[in-house]
Amino acid sequence: DGSIDITLSGGVPPFAFLWSNGKTTEDIANLASGSYIITVTDHIGQSLTDTISLGDFLTDIDSLQERIQNTFSGVEKHSFLVFHPAWGYFAEEFNLVQIPVEVGGNEPSPSELAEVIQLAEENGIKVVFVSPQFSSRAAETIATELNGEIIPIDPLAEDWLVNMGQVADAFEKMMKP
């Protein structure tokens, strides 16, 4: 079963929702594959209608899953260094090991930074992945010590489908010899 969770921007609240399946809530769940039409009307009567195709979305997810699995099928290294530990589910799904730089939501202390650098050296890691939402100061220090590089990856990118493919490509570049 699928679900559709919409996010509104603009308009004058409160909003009225009408889905092609008769539901009148903002989000809908327990859906079969197919197209769903939503009409949103704001407080001053302005309306917007959009069609969301859940079948295409699920097919896109399956294709992306297969593409990423194929991407990692030949990797020798399975560990990656990331400043903020936002990639845990991704790592788990694709049998990777996430090594976070950030400790308890804070930048690492000098001794913690030394431990991360040592761990990265032991695992042959030369890339530090950073998110644009966080400071990259510690990541820059690590990359310099490893004679490596920083690669930005965004766990909050709006077009997540394209983004996840780009993230997989970045990981593949780092993990293959």
Residue, then its C-alpha position, 0 to 999 in steps of 0.5 A: d500500500g502506498s500513501i501521498d503526503i503533500t506539502l503546501s506553499g502559498g495560498v491563504p489558510p485554511f485549505a480544503f482538500l478533495w481527492s479523486n477517491g473522495k477523501t478530504t484530508e491533506d494526505i491519503a494512505n492505504l493506496a493502490s497504484g494509480s493516479y490520484i487527482i487532488t484539488v486544493t482550495d484556499h480560504i479566498g477561493q483560489s484552487l489548484t488541481d494536480t495529478i499524482s501517479l503513485g504507480d510511476f512513483l513506486t516504479d521509480i523507487d524500484s528502478l532506483q533501488e536496483r540501480i544503486q544495488n548494481t552500483f555497489s555490487g563491485v565495490e571493494k570498500h564498504s565504509f564511508l566517512v560523513f560529517h553528519p550521520a544522516w545516511g544510516y538507513f542508506a548504509e544499512e539498505f546497501n550493506l555499507v558502514q557509515i563513519p560519522v564525524e559529528v559526535g552527539g550533534n556536536e563537532p568532534s573534539p581534537s581527540e575525537l577528530a584524531e580517532v576519526i582520521q585514524l579510522a579513515e586511514e585504516n579503511g582507506i577512506k580519502v573522501v569526507f561527505v558533507s551536507p550543505q546544512f552543516s559546517s564543513r570546518a572539521a571535514e576540511t581538517i580531516a580531508t587535509e589530513l587524509n590528503g583527500e577531498i570533500i564531496p557534498i551530498d544533501p539528505l534534504a534535496e527537494d528532488w530526492l529521486v535525482n539526488m539519490g542517484q547522484v549520491a550513489d554515483a558519488f559513493e561509487k566514485m569514492m568506493k571503487p579503486 
